[in-house]
Amino acid sequence: MIGSGTAGYFAVEANSESGEFLDISHTGAHASLFEEYHDVYIGKQLRWTGEQMPTIQDVNIIKDDGTVLSNGDESIHIELFFDPHNETELFYGFSPEMREVVGEYERPSDFTLSERTTTIVFKVTLHETNYQFDLDYIQIEYEVNDQEYAQEIPLRSFVFHH
């Protein structure tokens, strides 16, 4: 047990030396939006602090019970994207402007940041109208200078406001 605690400490130290993601926005959506719209796009801006730009390997949403939110979840479905132009705050319904922005989204697999500020986008489809928010944090797995890192970013009531 002591060995794993020490390894975790060094991972955090190495992470802060290479850079880290800072959560710089508090965008959310009213629960009532999901009653009217099938898909709601919620942007969350992050700022990268390192000198070298990271390559995102994967992003997962972790629930309160420690499990990864799966595509088969019966309550909620979330697809993750990056908005390379940082234009997404909250989108719902359809407009030509929105379609253009959404069309530029990139998947979070092997996505290399080109700017220090980036927007991760949650495309949310709610399957249960009485869904109880159980999303704890996003885990970003990334690489800098051939070193792999992981970082957790809390989601504290990110998706819904009542």
N, CA, C and O of each residue as an XYZ file, in Angstrom:
648
protein
N       0.816     -1.192      0.000
C       0.000      0.000      0.000
C       0.862      1.258      0.000
O       0.532      2.224     -0.688
N       1.937      1.267      0.741
C       2.799      2.437      0.794
C       3.392      2.721     -0.579
O       3.521      3.880     -0.976
N       3.747      1.682     -1.293
C       4.313      1.851     -2.639
C       3.361      2.551     -3.579
O       3.781      3.416     -4.348
N       2.069      2.194     -3.537
C       1.129      2.824     -4.455
C       0.899      4.284     -4.084
O       0.721      5.121     -4.970
N       0.900      4.608     -2.790
C       0.761      6.001     -2.376
C       1.934      6.834     -2.855
O       1.756      7.972     -3.292
N       3.121      6.280     -2.777
C       4.313      6.981     -3.244
C       4.261      7.182     -4.751
O       4.598      8.255     -5.253
N       3.838      6.145     -5.473
C       3.742      6.251     -6.934
C       2.735      7.334     -7.317
O       2.964      8.096     -8.257
N       1.611      7.401     -6.581
C       0.612      8.421     -6.849
C       1.164      9.811     -6.615
O       0.869     10.732     -7.377
N       1.960      9.975     -5.575
C       2.574     11.262     -5.279
C       3.486     11.701     -6.416
O       3.426     12.850     -6.853
N       4.329     10.792     -6.897
C       5.239     11.139     -7.984
C       4.479     11.455     -9.268
O       4.893     12.327    -10.032
N       3.371     10.757     -9.514
C       2.580     11.031    -10.718
C       2.019     12.450    -10.661
O       2.004     13.153    -11.671
N       1.559     12.873     -9.483
C       1.024     14.229     -9.339
C       2.142     15.251     -9.532
O       1.948     16.260    -10.209
N       3.316     14.995     -8.940
C       4.450     15.901     -9.106
C       4.835     16.032    -10.577
O       5.028     17.136    -11.086
N       4.946     14.880    -11.254
C       5.330     14.895    -12.671
C       4.267     15.619    -13.487
O       4.583     16.361    -14.417
N       3.000     15.395    -13.131
C       1.896     16.021    -13.836
C       1.986     17.548    -13.730
O       1.827     18.249    -14.730
N       2.239     18.058    -12.534
C       2.275     19.507    -12.385
C       3.505     20.120    -13.074
O       3.460     21.274    -13.498
N       4.589     19.366    -13.186
C       5.766     19.876    -13.882
C       5.551     19.931    -15.396
O       6.023     20.859    -16.054
N       4.843     18.944    -15.951
C       4.619     18.919    -17.398
C       3.451     19.812    -17.806
O       3.351     20.226    -18.961
N       2.581     20.101    -16.863
C       1.398     20.911    -17.121
C       0.162     20.214    -16.606
O       0.188     19.027    -16.280
N      -0.923     20.965    -16.536
C      -2.190     20.387    -16.114
C      -3.330     21.182    -16.723
O      -3.138     22.290    -17.225
N      -4.525     20.595    -16.671
C      -5.718     21.256    -17.168
C      -6.395     21.983    -16.014
O      -6.584     21.415    -14.938
N      -6.757     23.237    -16.242
C      -7.505     24.012    -15.267
C      -8.905     24.238    -15.810
O      -9.073     24.610    -16.971
N      -9.906     24.017    -14.978
C     -11.302     24.232    -15.339
C     -11.563     25.730    -15.233
O     -11.465     26.298    -14.145
N     -11.898     26.383    -16.362
C     -12.067     27.836    -16.339
C     -13.480     28.282    -16.702
O     -13.703     29.468    -16.946
N     -14.445     27.350    -16.741
C     -15.822     27.757    -17.036
C     -16.795     26.983    -16.155
O     -16.448     25.958    -15.569
N     -18.008     27.491    -16.074
C     -19.032     26.864    -15.242
C     -20.337     26.728    -16.015
O     -21.408     26.987    -15.468
N     -20.259     26.330    -17.263
C     -21.451     26.181    -18.084
C     -22.272     24.994    -17.619
O     -21.722     23.966    -17.223
N     -23.567     25.133    -17.668
C     -24.470     24.046    -17.326
C     -25.767     24.232    -18.080
O     -25.896     25.149    -18.892
N     -26.729     23.363    -17.814
C     -28.017     23.448    -18.495
C     -29.134     23.213    -17.494
O     -28.999     22.394    -16.585
N     -30.232     23.929    -17.659
C     -31.407     23.682    -16.836
C     -31.992     22.327    -17.199
O     -32.047     21.961    -18.372
N     -32.419     21.600    -16.209
C     -33.005     20.281    -16.437
C     -34.194     20.368    -17.405
O     -34.444     19.424    -18.155
N     -34.921     21.479    -17.396
C     -36.092     21.629    -18.263
C     -35.745     21.619    -19.750
O     -36.599     21.286    -20.571
N     -34.505     21.977    -20.120
C     -34.093     21.937    -21.531
C     -34.229     20.535    -22.111
O     -34.574     20.363    -23.280
N     -33.954     19.538    -21.277
C     -33.959     18.153    -21.743
C     -35.363     17.618    -21.976
O     -35.544     16.588    -22.626
N     -36.363     18.325    -21.440
C     -37.745     17.932    -21.694
C     -38.150     18.322    -23.109
O     -38.992     17.665    -23.720
N     -37.551     19.393    -23.632
C     -37.928     19.914    -24.945
C     -36.970     19.497    -26.060
O     -37.390     19.355    -27.209
N     -35.690     19.298    -25.740
C     -34.692     19.021    -26.767
C     -34.035     17.665    -26.545
O     -33.698     17.308    -25.416
N     -33.855     16.918    -27.617
C     -33.276     15.575    -27.536
C     -31.796     15.623    -27.200
O     -31.339     14.897    -26.317
N     -31.041     16.466    -27.891
C     -29.607     16.589    -27.669
C     -29.277     18.005    -27.202
O     -29.736     18.991    -27.780
N     -28.478     18.081    -26.152
C     -28.014     19.359    -25.640
C     -26.492     19.288    -25.594
O     -25.919     18.349    -25.042
N     -25.847     20.293    -26.180
C     -24.386     20.348    -26.222
C     -23.917     21.344    -25.162
O     -24.288     22.518    -25.192
N     -23.103     20.866    -24.230
C     -22.619     21.706    -23.139
C     -21.097     21.793    -23.227
O     -20.408     20.774    -23.195
N     -20.583     23.008    -23.338
C     -19.144     23.205    -23.434
C     -18.535     23.520    -22.076
O     -19.132     24.223    -21.261
N     -17.347     22.994    -21.844
C     -16.611     23.248    -20.607
C     -15.201     23.650    -21.011
O     -14.465     22.846    -21.583
N     -14.822     24.891    -20.717
C     -13.495     25.359    -21.130
C     -12.426     24.933    -20.140
O     -12.598     25.004    -18.923
N     -11.315     24.486    -20.711
C     -10.150     24.076    -19.937
C      -8.941     24.861    -20.440
O      -8.844     25.181    -21.625
N      -8.027     25.164    -19.529
C      -6.785     25.832    -19.922
C      -5.619     24.920    -19.572
O      -5.541     24.388    -18.465
N      -4.708     24.746    -20.536
C      -3.510     23.919    -20.364
C      -2.379     24.814    -19.853
O      -2.150     25.897    -20.392
N      -1.669     24.356    -18.807
C      -0.637     25.188    -18.182
C       0.786     24.836    -18.625
O       1.717     25.582    -18.323
N       0.974     23.730    -19.326
C       2.321     23.290    -19.668
C       2.916     23.990    -20.875
O       2.218     24.658    -21.637
N       4.236     23.820    -21.033
C       4.944     24.382    -22.185
C       4.645     23.581    -23.449
O       4.326     24.153    -24.492
N       4.748     22.266    -23.353
C       4.471     21.369    -24.484
C       2.980     21.065    -24.536
O       2.358     20.814    -23.503
N       2.408     21.086    -25.733
C       0.981     20.781    -25.877
C       0.758     19.274    -25.742
O       1.506     18.483    -26.315
N      -0.268     18.876    -24.987
C      -0.540     17.451    -24.800
C      -1.343     16.861    -25.952
O      -2.030     17.572    -26.686
N      -1.236     15.544    -26.090
C      -2.105     14.797    -26.995
C      -3.069     14.011    -26.118
O      -2.657     13.191    -25.298
N      -4.354     14.273    -26.304
C      -5.385     13.583    -25.528
C      -5.504     12.157    -26.067
O      -5.713     11.955    -27.264
N      -5.372     11.183    -25.189
C      -5.525      9.782    -25.581
C      -6.968      9.320    -25.396
O      -7.511      8.607    -26.240
N      -7.591      9.733    -24.279
C      -8.947      9.288    -23.978
C      -9.534     10.199    -22.904
O      -8.806     10.805    -22.118
N     -10.850     10.284    -22.883
C     -11.563     11.007    -21.841
C     -12.727     10.136    -21.409
O     -13.498      9.658    -22.242
N     -12.851      9.930    -20.106
C     -13.956      9.140    -19.556
C     -14.694      9.942    -18.508
O     -14.112     10.784    -17.823
N     -15.987      9.669    -18.390
C     -16.796     10.267    -17.341
C     -16.935      9.212    -16.249
O     -17.351      8.083    -16.512
N     -16.585      9.590    -15.023
C     -16.642      8.674    -13.901
C     -17.835      9.050    -13.016
O     -18.028     10.213    -12.661
N     -18.627      8.031    -12.672
C     -19.811      8.251    -11.851
C     -19.450      8.234    -10.364
O     -18.336      7.872     -9.985
N     -20.406      8.630     -9.539
C     -20.206      8.687     -8.087
C     -19.737      7.356     -7.500
O     -19.002      7.336     -6.513
N     -20.160      6.250     -8.104
C     -19.781      4.931     -7.573
C     -18.419      4.463     -8.086
O     -18.002      3.343     -7.791
N     -17.724      5.304     -8.845
C     -16.390      4.967     -9.333
C     -16.357      4.254    -10.668
O     -15.277      3.959    -11.179
N     -17.524      3.966    -11.251
C     -17.564      3.280    -12.543
C     -17.577      4.301    -13.682
O     -17.941      5.463    -13.496
N     -17.175      3.842    -14.851
C     -17.176      4.692    -16.046
C     -18.589      4.733    -16.619
O     -19.244      3.699    -16.741
N     -19.055      5.928    -16.967
C     -20.354      6.066    -17.628
C     -20.252      5.356    -18.973
O     -19.389      5.682    -19.788
N     -21.122      4.396    -19.200
C     -21.048      3.609    -20.432
C     -22.094      4.081    -21.437
O     -23.045      4.783    -21.094
N     -21.890      3.673    -22.687
C     -22.860      4.000    -23.738
C     -24.203      3.337    -23.482
O     -25.228      3.801    -23.983
N     -24.212      2.264    -22.712
C     -25.446      1.528    -22.446
C     -26.200      2.000    -21.220
O     -27.178      1.367    -20.823
N     -25.773      3.096    -20.610
C     -26.459      3.590    -19.418
C     -27.904      3.904    -19.771
O     -28.177      4.543    -20.787
N     -28.827      3.455    -18.930
C     -30.256      3.606    -19.218
C     -30.792      5.009    -18.920
O     -31.861      5.376    -19.408
N     -30.060      5.797    -18.122
C     -30.552      7.107    -17.706
C     -30.099      8.244    -18.599
O     -30.868      9.155    -18.905
N     -28.825      8.183    -19.019
C     -28.224      9.309    -19.723
C     -27.173      8.786    -20.707
O     -26.483      7.805    -20.434
N     -27.067      9.456    -21.847
C     -26.025      9.128    -22.829
C     -25.235     10.407    -23.094
O     -25.805     11.461    -23.379
N     -23.910     10.290    -22.993
C     -23.061     11.460    -23.235
C     -21.945     11.077    -24.194
O     -21.216     10.111    -23.970
N     -21.826     11.853    -25.266
C     -20.689     11.721    -26.181
C     -19.783     12.915    -25.919
O     -20.259     14.027    -25.690
N     -18.477     12.679    -25.956
C     -17.508     13.737    -25.701
C     -16.788     14.140    -26.981
O     -16.452     13.301    -27.816
N     -16.562     15.435    -27.116
C     -15.859     16.000    -28.265
C     -14.982     17.148    -27.779
O     -15.109     17.601    -26.642
N     -14.098     17.610    -28.646
C     -13.375     18.853    -28.420
C     -13.803     19.829    -29.495
O     -13.899     19.469    -30.668
N     -14.062     21.072    -29.095
C     -14.401     22.151    -30.009
C     -13.116     22.940    -30.246
O     -12.720     23.737    -29.396
N     -12.456     22.732    -31.393
C     -11.162     23.370    -31.632
C     -11.236     24.892    -31.724
O     -10.209     25.564    -31.626
N     -12.430     25.442    -31.910
C     -12.585     26.893    -32.040
C     -13.143     27.547    -30.769
O     -13.342     28.761    -30.726
N     -13.392     26.737    -29.743
C     -13.898     27.243    -28.453
C     -15.167     28.079    -28.598
O     -15.290     29.136    -27.979
N     -16.102     27.611    -29.408
C     -17.330     28.371    -29.647
C     -18.542     27.805    -28.918
O     -19.629     28.377    -29.002
N     -18.377     26.687    -28.198
C     -19.529     26.041    -27.575
C     -19.640     26.420    -26.106
O     -18.726     26.191    -25.314
N     -20.775     27.002    -25.766
C     -21.142     27.176    -24.357
C     -22.329     26.271    -24.100
O     -22.227     25.308    -23.339
N     -23.471     26.578    -24.737
C     -24.670     25.759    -24.613
C     -25.440     25.827    -25.925
O     -25.856     26.903    -26.355
N     -25.627     24.667    -26.559
C     -26.387     24.580    -27.810
C     -27.543     23.615    -27.622
O     -27.398     22.570    -26.988
N     -28.703     23.976    -28.183
C     -29.849     23.080    -28.238
C     -30.705     23.553    -29.398
O     -30.601     24.700    -29.832
N     -31.551     22.663    -29.896
C     -32.285     22.998    -31.110
C     -31.308     22.954    -32.275
O     -30.179     22.488    -32.117
N     -31.722     23.430    -33.434
C     -30.821     23.395    -34.583
C     -30.838     24.726    -35.306
O     -31.892     25.332    -35.498
N     -29.666     25.170    -35.701
C     -29.520     26.362    -36.512
C     -28.336     26.117    -37.441
O     -27.493     25.271    -37.142
N     -28.253     26.827    -38.548
C     -27.107     26.661    -39.445
C     -25.778     26.959    -38.743
O     -24.781     26.276    -38.977
N     -25.769     27.983    -37.881
C     -24.542     28.326    -37.164
C     -24.103     27.191    -36.249
O     -22.924     26.842    -36.197
N     -25.069     26.614    -35.525
C     -24.754     25.519    -34.624
C     -24.244     24.305    -35.398
O     -23.269     23.672    -34.993
N     -24.897     23.985    -36.499
C     -24.456     22.836    -37.310
C     -23.012     23.021    -37.775
O     -22.239     22.064    -37.810
N     -22.655     24.252    -38.132
C     -21.293     24.526    -38.589
C     -20.285     24.284    -37.463
O     -19.247     23.659    -37.682
N     -20.586     24.774    -36.267
C     -19.688     24.591    -35.122
C     -19.583     23.113    -34.765
O     -18.479     22.598    -34.590
N     -20.709     22.431    -34.655
C     -20.729     21.007    -34.288
C     -19.985     20.176    -35.331
O     -19.337     19.187    -34.986
N     -20.072     20.563    -36.589
C     -19.384     19.847    -37.664
C     -17.865     19.898    -37.542
O     -17.172     19.071    -38.134
N     -17.345     20.851    -36.787
C     -15.902     20.993    -36.594
C     -15.385     20.238    -35.367
O     -14.176     20.172    -35.148
N     -16.284     19.674    -34.573
C     -15.870     18.955    -33.364
C     -14.922     17.823    -33.703
O     -14.995     17.227    -34.778
N     -14.032     17.537    -32.768
C     -13.092     16.431    -32.938
C     -13.261     15.443    -31.795
O     -13.558     15.828    -30.663
N     -13.071     14.171    -32.101
C     -13.148     13.119    -31.084
C     -11.953     13.245    -30.142
O     -10.894     13.725    -30.549
N     -12.111     12.818    -28.887
C     -11.023     12.971    -27.917
C      -9.946     11.891    -27.988
O      -9.179     11.736    -27.037
N      -9.868     11.160    -29.056
C      -8.847     10.129    -29.195
C      -7.737     10.643    -30.113
O      -7.989     10.955    -31.276
N      -6.509     10.731    -29.594
C      -5.367     11.257    -30.339
C      -5.592     12.687    -30.819
O      -5.202     13.047    -31.930
N      -6.215     13.488    -29.984
C      -6.451     14.904    -30.283
C      -5.337     15.720    -29.644
O      -5.181     15.706    -28.423
N      -4.556     16.435    -30.460
C      -3.471     17.265    -29.945
C      -3.943     18.706    -29.825
O      -4.431     19.293    -30.790
N      -3.795     19.264    -28.641
C      -4.175     20.649    -28.430
C      -3.288     21.561    -29.261
O      -2.078     21.353    -29.345
N      -3.891     22.567    -29.874
C      -3.123     23.548    -30.633
C      -3.143     24.907    -29.932
O      -2.331     25.781    -30.238
N      -4.075     25.080    -28.990
C      -4.202     26.321    -28.215
C      -4.203     25.961    -26.733
O      -4.566     24.842    -26.371
N      -3.810     26.876    -25.891
C      -3.800     26.630    -24.441
C      -5.209     26.471    -23.877
O      -5.425     25.726    -22.922
N      -6.162     27.177    -24.478
C      -7.549     27.057    -24.041
C      -8.281     26.155    -25.026
O      -8.192     26.328    -26.241
N      -9.008     25.188    -24.470
C      -9.783     24.278    -25.300
C     -11.147     24.076    -24.657
O     -11.320     24.312    -23.461
N     -12.100     23.645    -25.445
C     -13.444     23.390    -24.938
C     -13.772     21.923    -25.147
O     -13.781     21.424    -26.272
N     -14.043     21.242    -24.035
C     -14.531     19.866    -24.138
C     -16.053     19.974    -24.172
O     -16.651     20.709    -23.386
N     -16.671     19.233    -25.091
C     -18.113     19.338    -25.304
C     -18.782     18.028    -24.910
O     -18.343     16.945    -25.298
N     -19.845     18.151    -24.138
C     -20.664     17.024    -23.722
C     -21.946     17.072    -24.551
O     -22.746     17.995    -24.399
N     -22.143     16.096    -25.416
C     -23.418     15.983    -26.140
C     -24.291     15.068    -25.289
O     -24.074     13.857    -25.235
N     -25.281     15.661    -24.627
C     -26.078     14.962    -23.631
C     -27.449     14.610    -24.196
O     -28.154     15.466    -24.730
N     -27.815     13.340    -24.069
C     -29.156     12.858    -24.391
C     -29.694     12.226    -23.120
O     -29.123     11.267    -22.601
N     -30.787     12.765    -22.627
C     -31.366     12.265    -21.384
C     -32.447     11.235    -21.700
O     -33.375     11.518    -22.458
N     -32.328     10.045    -21.122
C     -33.315      8.984    -21.342
C     -34.375      8.947    -20.245
O     -35.487      8.473    -20.479
N     -34.045      9.441    -19.053
C     -34.989      9.465    -17.932
C     -35.189     10.907    -17.491
O     -34.230     11.594    -17.139
N     -36.432     11.363    -17.511
C     -36.695     12.755    -17.155
C     -36.415     13.037    -15.680
O     -36.152     14.182    -15.312
N     -36.468     12.015    -14.836
C     -36.196     12.229    -13.414
C     -34.773     11.799    -13.045
O     -34.515     11.408    -11.906
N     -33.862     11.871    -14.005
C     -32.469     11.473    -13.805
C     -31.845     12.200    -12.622
O     -31.940     13.423    -12.512
N     -31.217     11.449    -11.750
C     -30.501     12.015    -10.609
C     -29.029     12.128    -10.986
O     -28.384     11.118    -11.268
N     -28.504     13.318    -10.994
C     -27.123     13.565    -11.404
C     -26.170     12.710    -10.571
O     -26.089     12.865     -9.352
N     -25.451     11.808    -11.237
C     -24.515     10.936    -10.522
C     -23.129     10.931    -11.171
O     -22.385      9.957    -11.048
N     -22.787     12.020    -11.862
C     -21.498     12.122    -12.532
C     -20.527     12.878    -11.625
O     -20.811     13.996    -11.195
N     -19.388     12.263    -11.341
C     -18.453     12.822    -10.372
C     -17.361     13.662    -11.035
O     -17.131     14.806    -10.641
N     -16.689     13.095    -12.042
C     -15.589     13.824    -12.675
C     -15.290     13.244    -14.052
O     -15.715     12.138    -14.388
N     -14.542     14.021    -14.845
C     -14.011     13.486    -16.092
C     -12.550     13.145    -15.839
O     -11.842     13.849    -15.119
N     -12.121     12.054    -16.447
C     -10.717     11.662    -16.358
C     -10.120     11.813    -17.748
O     -10.555     11.167    -18.702
N      -9.117     12.677    -17.846
C      -8.442     12.919    -19.121
C      -7.115     12.177    -19.101
O      -6.275     12.403    -18.230
N      -6.940     11.299    -20.062
C      -5.663     10.601    -20.220
C      -4.950     11.258    -21.390
O      -5.510     11.388    -22.479
N      -3.704     11.674    -21.157
C      -2.976     12.413    -22.181
C      -1.494     12.089    -22.128
O      -1.000     11.451    -21.199
N      -0.805     12.555    -23.165
C       0.626     12.292    -23.297
C       1.357     13.604    -23.581
O       0.912     14.423    -24.386
N       2.489     13.781    -22.899
C       3.374     14.920    -23.134
C       4.794     14.370    -23.161
O       5.221     13.699    -22.222
N       5.527     14.653    -24.238
C       6.914     14.174    -24.362
C       7.044     12.675    -24.108
O       7.930     12.241    -23.370
N       6.171     11.895    -24.711
C       6.169     10.433    -24.593
C       5.919      9.920    -23.177
O       6.176      8.750    -22.895
N       5.428     10.765    -22.296
C       5.045     10.356    -20.936
C       3.519     10.407    -20.852
O       2.892     11.354    -21.326
N       2.929      9.369    -20.239
C       1.475      9.318    -20.109
C       1.048      9.830    -18.738
O       1.689      9.558    -17.722
N      -0.055     10.579    -18.738
C      -0.600     11.152    -17.512
C      -2.107     10.994    -17.511
O      -2.724     10.739    -18.546
N      -2.690     11.151    -16.331
C      -4.142     11.181    -16.197
C      -4.490     12.272    -15.201
O      -3.780     12.479    -14.216
N      -5.585     12.967    -15.462
C      -6.027     14.028    -14.563
C      -7.531     13.961    -14.407
O      -8.258     13.688    -15.362
N      -7.988     14.213    -13.195
C      -9.417     14.245    -12.900
C      -9.878     15.691    -12.795
O      -9.216     16.527    -12.181
N     -11.029     15.971    -13.407
C     -11.624     17.306    -13.315
C     -13.053     17.127    -12.808
O     -13.879     16.517    -13.487
N     -13.351     17.657    -11.616
C     -14.679     17.484    -11.017
C     -15.787     18.057    -11.892
O     -15.595     19.042    -12.604
N     -16.958     17.413    -11.822
C     -18.115     17.861    -12.587
C     -19.210     18.467    -11.712
O     -20.307     18.724    -12.206
N     -18.950     18.696    -10.461
C     -19.940     19.232     -9.514
C     -21.137     19.918    -10.178
O     -21.026     21.040    -10.673
N     -22.248     19.246    -10.181
C     -23.507     19.740    -10.757
C     -23.319     20.463    -12.086
O     -23.921     21.507    -12.334
N     -22.483     19.893    -12.920
C     -22.156     20.500    -14.205
C     -23.306     20.476    -15.191
O     -23.569     21.484    -15.847
N     -23.999     19.350    -15.313
C     -24.993     19.206    -16.363
C     -26.317     19.876    -16.006
O     -26.934     20.510    -16.861
N     -26.754     19.748    -14.780
C     -28.112     20.214    -14.459
C     -28.139     21.291    -13.392
O     -27.412     21.241    -12.400
N     -28.997     22.260    -13.628
C     -29.354     23.248    -12.608
C     -30.869     23.152    -12.488
O     -31.566     23.101    -13.502
N     -31.373     23.127    -11.301
C     -32.832     23.046    -11.115
C     -33.395     24.387    -10.722
O     -34.603     24.515    -10.523
